[in-house]
Amino acid sequence: MFDDAIPYRLVSFLRVCDCQVVGKRIAVTWSKFNSFTDLLNELNSYWGHKFPFHAKARFVYNFDGYEINYVDQFTEHVVYLCSAFPLDYDTFCHLWRGISPLEIDQEKNPSYLKFNQLFRTRNYFDDECYDHLVEYNFEDEEEEIDEFDEDVLEKYAICRRLGGGAFGSVHEAIHKSSGDRVAIKVIKDLAEDGERALVEASLMRKCKHENIVDLLDLFETPNQLCLVLELCEDGDIFTLAEVEGQIEESKTQILIKDILSGLAYLHSLNVVHRDIKPENTFFVKRPDGSISAKIGDFGEAVEISQPIFDLTGTLVYMAPEMWLGSGYGKKIDVWATGIMTYFLLCGHILFLGETEGETQNAIIYDKVDFNKPQWIELGISHEAEKFLKCILRKSPRSRPSSNKALRHQWLNPEIPQKCTGCH
């Protein structure tokens, strides 16, 4: 049985089909997997997309060739081989020789070899899924984990690095007491980014809304700042758009309505996000199959009481008034939502030049054009065009607020048009 103090195990699985090897890493918990069958169903659900014409995996073996039959037999940081058919020892060894750069050595009890020793130079873990290994360099990862403050490591087990940038890095982790998976954003350069991160944390602490990523915990030390955030394991909306190409209009309506709902809440608190874009918004798949969206990454967010003037955000999503020197406010987030809507519907950025200057001029002067082939060929509804014309008005005075845009007919087809806003 699992140790009650550590109600999870990070377990790694490999599947071989047609000389292709794909790996998946899972946090095995009793709350998620009540039986061995539940675990196999989770693995087969993932591998079914990779190997749609192959039989489901029904057998699991450890590195010694022993078959695993129960959830509590799994050991953390061990690689297991999955197969659709029972394997005799010779076949098992043949498969491992093709996968592993190491020789099987029974005397050394190889199932307990460090995972980084086994796959130091090979990567079989697909980077499209959020709960498995991605481009792991294990020696580097261990060094990064060691850099976490002891207070963080006392409460959280660090799983893997999700990404990073100039500010620091983001890691997936598991809360040791509850087994809940979280994301930890680590700010390392406190002299450069610490104050900005504290503002981000302060604003997120004020925000409790179903369409905003939740700040769960905060660790501040002389050497680093760690923001423990709700983990949106299904990914950001940009990745969704990359995978699906064109996101169907009905799904886009749901995502944009949720984003505007989150913005209306933020704006009621006089908070401007200033960097709304697909990369900073996340989609969530609910158990019933429905989806929702959440706003994250408050690195550029600010609380306002009067117009602000500094240029920040992502160029192609910046509103016209940001370039005109007269100050801007909450409605820049509404503009960015419009640019994002256009992108999700047709896969193209609306105002984009070959240079930054051309892009800036297009944002300020060009009209919304629905006569381009990339738009016409997709059969997007007239109501969607009306919505975009409404929230992409150049003048912030005539552009609707997030609350009013939220009531537009396109987002509320069930409500009579005369009762909705933004016309």
N, C-alpha and C positions, 0 to 999 in steps of 0.2 A: 504493500500500500504506500501511497505518498506520505511523506513527512508533513504533518499538519503545519509546521512552521514554514515549509517551502512547497506550496501547493502547485508547483509547475515543474516541468522539465523541458529543456530546449533540446529537441531531438531532430536529427537530420535523416532524410530518406532519399534514396536514389532509385530511379527506374530506367531500365535499358530497353529500347525498342529500335529496331532497324539501325543498329550501330550508333544511335543517338542516346546520350545520357542527359537526363534532366533531374535536378535536385529540388527538394523542398524542405524547408526547416519550419517546424511547428513547435509552439509552446503547448505542450501536452498538459492539460489540467483536468481535474475531475469534473469541474463545472461545465466544461465543453465536451469532454469525451467520457461518457458513462460506460462505454464498452469498447472492445477492440474493433467491433464492426463500425462504430461511429467514426473511429480514426481512419479505417480503410475507406469509408465513404468520403471523408474529407480529402484524402489523397487522390482518390479516383475522380472526384469532382474536378480537381485541378488538372490532373494528368489527362483527363478526357479531352481537354482542349488541345493538348500537345499531341496525343496519340488517339485520334477519334476512331480509328479503325482497328484498334487492338483490344484484346480482352482486358478486363479490369484486374488490378493487382489483388491477389487473395492470400499471398504468402509473404512473410517478412522474415529476413534472416539477419543476425548480427555478423560481425566481421569474422567470427570463428566458424560460421556456417550453421549455427544452431537456430532453429525456427522459433520465432516469437509468437505467442498466442494470447498474451494478456497485456493490458495497458501498463500494469505496474511492473512489467519486466523491462521496460525501456530505461536506459541509463543516459544521463545528460552528457552532451558533447560526444556522442558516439554516432557513427554513420551506419545506417541499416539499408540493406538491399531488398527491394520489393520485386515480386515476380507474379505473373498470372498463373504459373504452374509450379508444382513442387520441384526443387532442385536437388539432384544428388551432389555429393561433395565435389566430384570432378568438374561438373558443370559450374558449380558455385565458384570454384577456384579459377576457372577459365574466365568467367565474367569479371571477377575482381582484378585479374591480371590486365584485362583490357581497360579497366577504369582507373586503377591506382598505380602510381609510380613506385609503390613499395611492394616488396615481395611478402606474401603471407607467411608468417612465422608463428606456428602454434605455440612454441615455447615461450614467446614473449607476450602471450595473451594480447594479441593485436587489437582486440575490440576496445581496449582502453588507451590506444594511442591517441595523443593529442590530435584534435581535428585539423589543426594547422599543419602538423607533420604529414598527415595523410594527403591533404589537397593543397599543399603550398604552391604548386605550380599549375594546378588545374582548377577550372571553375565550371561546375556543372549546374549552377543555380541561376535560373532565368531571372532577369532583372525587371520583369513586368509585374510581378506579384509582390505584395507588401509584407507577407509573413514568411519569407524565406530568405536565404542568403543572397547577397548582391555583391559581386565583385570583391569578395573578401580577400584581403591580405591579412592573415591572422596575426602575424607578428606585430604589424602596425596597429591592428585593432586592439591587441592586448595593451600596447603602450597607451593608446587613447583612453582605454578604460581605467588604467592606473592613474590617469590625470584627474579623474573625478574626485571631488572632495569626499572624505570619509563619511560625512553625514548623508551624502547622496547614496553612496554604496551601501550604507547600513539599511536604507529603506528600499532601494531599487537594484535589481539585477540588470545590467546593461547587456542588451542583445546584439545590436548591430548599428552601424552608422547608416542613417537614411540620406544624408546629404550635408552640404555645408557651403560656406562662402566666406567673404571677407570678415563677417561678424563672428564666425566660429563654426559650430557644427550642430547637427541634430541627430539624436540617437533614439532608437526604439529601446524601451526598457519594460520591465515587469515589476509591479509593486509586490514586494515579497510577502506582505501580510494577506493581501486580497487576491493576488494572481492577475490583477487588471493590467492590461498593456497600455503604455503611455508613450508620449514623445517627450524627449528632454532636449531643449535648446540650450546650448552651452555658449556663453559669451566669455572669451578668453582675454581679449584686449580691453580691460576695464577703463583704461585711460582714454581710449578712443571711442568705445561703444557702450561702456557701462552706464553712463547717465541716460543715453537713449533707451537702453534696455530696461532701466528702472521705470522710465516713463511708460514704455510699452506694458510692463507688468502692472503698473498702477492703473492704467486704462482698462486692461483686461480684467482686473479684479472687480471693477465696477460693473462689468458686463456679464449678465446671466440671461442668456437667450438661446433658444433651441437652434438658431441659425448662426451662432457664433461659437468658434472653438473655445472650449473652456480652459481657463488657467487653473490647474489643480494644486500646485505647490510652487514654492520659490525658495531657492537656497542662495544666500549671498555670503561670500567669503572674500578675504583680501585678494585672492588669486583668480576667482571666477564667479560668474553669475549663472545659475541654472534655472530655467523656466520649465516646469513640468506641465505639459499640455495634454489635453485630450488627444488621443491618437485616432486620426481619420485613416483607417487602414485601407480603405478602398481607393485612396489616392486623390490627387488634385484634378480639377476639371480640365486643365490643359492636357493631362495624360489621357483622360477619357476621350477628349476630342481627337487626340493623335491615334488612339486605338480604333475609334469608331469612324473616323474621317468626318463625315457630316453627322452631327447629332440631330436626331429626328426632332421636328418642331414641338411635338407634345412634351418631350423630355426637356427641351430647352425652356419651355414655358414654366415647368415645375422648378427648375434650377434658378431661373432668373427671378421668379416670384419669391423664392426663399431668400435669395441674396438681397432683394429690395426690402424684404421683411426685416432682415438683420440690419440693413442700413437705416431703415426708419427708426429702429430701436436705438442705434448708435447716435443718430442725429437728434433724437429726443434728449440725449445726454450731452448734446453739443460736442460730440466727438466726430471728427472727419477722418476717414481711413487713409485716403490719399494714394492708395496703391491697389485699387480693385482691378483684378485681372484673373484669368483662368488659373494661373500658377499659384495665386494666393487664396483661392476658394476651393473647397473640397466637396466631394459628393459622398453620400452615405447610402448604402443599400440596406434597407430594413428587412427583417425576417419575412415580412409578407410580400416582398418583391418590389415594393415601392421605393422611391429614391427621395433624397432631400439634399440640400446644400448648406454648407457652413462657411462663414468668412473667417480667415485666419491671417497670420503674419501682420501684426500691428506695428511693425518696425518703423513705419512712416506716419502712424496715426498721431493726432494731436487734438487736444481739447481747445475749443475756440470761444471767444466772446466778441470778436470783431474780425473784419477781413484780414487774411494773412497773405503774404507776398512771396515767400521763398519757393523756388522751383524744386520740386521733388516728385518721385514717382517714376513710372515707366513711360517713355516718350509717346508711344503710339496711343496710350490711354489717357494722356493729359488733355484737359479741357481747354478750349480757346482762351478763356479769361485768364488762365495762368500765365499766358505770354503777353498780356496787354498792360500789365503794370498797375491795374486799378484794384487789385486784391481779389481774393476768391474765398469761397466758403463751402458749405455742405454739398452744393449741387455739382461739384466736380465729380463726386462719387456716382451721381446719377448719370453723368456723361460717360464715365468709364464703364458703367453697366451697359449702356447702349452700345459702345464699341465692342464689348464682350459679347453681347447678344448677337450682333452681326457676325462676329467671328464663329460663334457656335453654330449658327444657322447655315453658313455657307463655307466656312473654313478659310476665310480671307480677312485680313485687316482692312478696315474701311479707308482710313486716310494714311497712306504710306508712300513716301517718296524714296528716291534713290539715295538721298543724303538727309541728314538731320534737318537742315534748313528747308528742304523741299517738304519733308513731313510736317514740320511746324507750319509752313504756309498752307498746306492742304488742310490741316486741322482748323486753321483760322478762317480760310476763305472758301474751300470747296464745299459743294452741296452733297447731301446724301444721294447717291445714284443707285437706283434699283434697275437700271437698264443694262447692267453688265452681264455678260454670259454666265459668270459664276453664280449669279443670283437667279436669273430668269429660268435657267435649265433645271433648277431644283424644285420649282413649283411651290415656293413659300407663299403663305397666305397674305392676302391684302391687309388683314388685321395686324399681322406682324410688321408690315411696312408702316402702317399708321402709328404703331407703337414706337418704332425707331425714329420716325420723323418727329414725334412728340418729344422724346427724351434726349434727342440729339439736336435740339435747337441751340444755335450758336450763342444766343444771349441767355445768361443765367436768369434774367428777370422773367423771361417767357418759358424757360425750361421748368418742368414740374418738380416739386419736391419728391423725395423718395416715397413719402407717404401717399402722395397723390398718384405717382406713377404706379404704385402698388395696386391701385384701383382701376387701372386701365382695362378696357374690354378684352384685350388679347390675353391678359392674365386671369380674367374672370368671365369666361364665356357663358357661364350659367346666370350671370346677373344682367338684367336689362341695361342696354347701353346708356340710357339717360341717367342711370344711377352711378355710373362709373366716371372716374376723373380722366384728365389729360386728353382733351379733345381740341 
